Amino acid sequence: MCPPASKDSVPPPARPPALSLPLSLPHAPPDLSLSAFEQQLQWARAQDEADPLAELRACFAQPRAADQTPLVYLCGHSLGLAPLAARARVEAEIADWERLGVLGHEQARTAWLDYAEGLRAPLAALTGALTSEVVVMNSLTVNLHLLLASFYRPDAQRRAILMEAGAFSSDRHAAATQIAWHGLAAGEELIELAPRPGEALLRIEDVEAAIARHGARLALVLWPAVQYLSGQRFDVARVVRAAHAAGCPVGLDLAHAIGNVPLALHEDAADFAVWCSYKYLNGGPGAIGGAFVHERHFHDEARPRLAGWWGHEPRSRFQLRPEFSAATGAAAYALSNPPILSAAPLRAALPLFEAAGLPALRRKSAGLTAYLELLLGALAHGLLDQITPHDPEQRGCQLSVRVRAGPAAARSVWRTLGARGVVCDVRDPDVLRLAPVPLYNRYEDVLRGAWQLCLALREPGTAA
Ligand SMILES: Cc1ncc(COP(=O)(O)O)c(C=O)c1O
């Protein structure tokens, strides 16, 4: 049904080649005429035709407006598109359930007993982990709590958690309530690092300095690999090195990183990481999440773990003995038997990453985002402030921009975009987030989205 992309057709580059971008776009006055658009469209379509990953788009359902016009979908940072094969995967499980009842645990076409097991290897490839370091379970915040229960072990000297100010709310709730769970005051023990005054992004050297400064009282560093609002990608290895030098473990939130940027969790020596699968992994709304625990913690008997029967070693799990005997590796963290229907779409989505090859995806991602940056920089000059780093190494595919005219204007532009078939999102106070996803977006999508955004910004009523 869906044409498999051949990664053989994409030579794996040591580094992305220089981008050939279209004709220079003068800053002022921006030319938003039809002919300027068509000139760009010609260029964008030429890129799409030359794109070795172009056929992957046909593996995804394309959302449409009520009149059946395809939407320009730039919202994979929130919910990735549905792989066309997902429906068949889910229907196969329902059919097996209807046909087999409880026997499906062993006799389903993909036995339910091993269902989550089968997802570990492709997720290990995406996270740069050993298969044994990955477990597929729950959703992100649940996994964060489970891993904090193991890795946040405050004592008399080390009680604090260091995280970024402006972290995703759920991460902050998790950290603050874990501190309270230990009978401590989040007001004292949650240290939140903000960017320098007047700056929107955290400098990695400031993160390192904060870790060193607070080091003696830190029980844990909790950090995102890609920040959800700004799209800033952090150098995970440097964060981990700084934390370990200070003598404390590091947990990572990969919600906006997995499937978006290269990760090397094992080599970088992160202690644990958690993720959701509904963004760049295209696992579907509320899809089963995952977690990573570094191999060096596998036999750490002193570290407590909240346990359930699915974390019991599989051979004797069904003996249902009262004593817990942990499965090897991250699998010991699983609590419950996995939700098959929420895991099934991932079985459709993950092979697409394998088919594309991560270097090729990253190269296309950089090209799409650079084009978006170029268009917005030229056509919305003075109307938007990009907060995502300009350096491609410090971002994934998401570009976040602040609307200078303010929060009301940002909402109004976002509504206008929605009415014109461009799907992105708006976050307080005035941030628009757009993400061209290399698995299914085209240069043409980037152009159409950026063009509509620039037109909307210039419309009467948009100004503050
Ligand atoms: C950065 C980040 N952390 C945590 C979450 C919460 O995820 P969940 O609802 O799966 O717990 C999200 C959800 O979008 C997120 O973007």
The ligand as an ORCA input file, in Angstrom:
! r2SCAN-3c Opt
* xyz 0 1
  C       7.578     18.634     26.936
  C       6.407     17.835     27.397
  N       6.472     17.178     28.568
  C       5.428     16.464     29.028
  C       4.257     16.369     28.308
  C       3.112     15.585     28.873
  O       2.901     14.412     28.209
  P       1.795     13.322     28.696
  O       0.446     13.949     28.574
  O       1.980     12.188     27.744
  O       2.113     12.965     30.103
  C       4.153     17.026     27.074
  C       2.912     16.943     26.280
  O       2.738     17.549     25.262
  C       5.259     17.790     26.618
  O       5.214     18.458     25.456
*
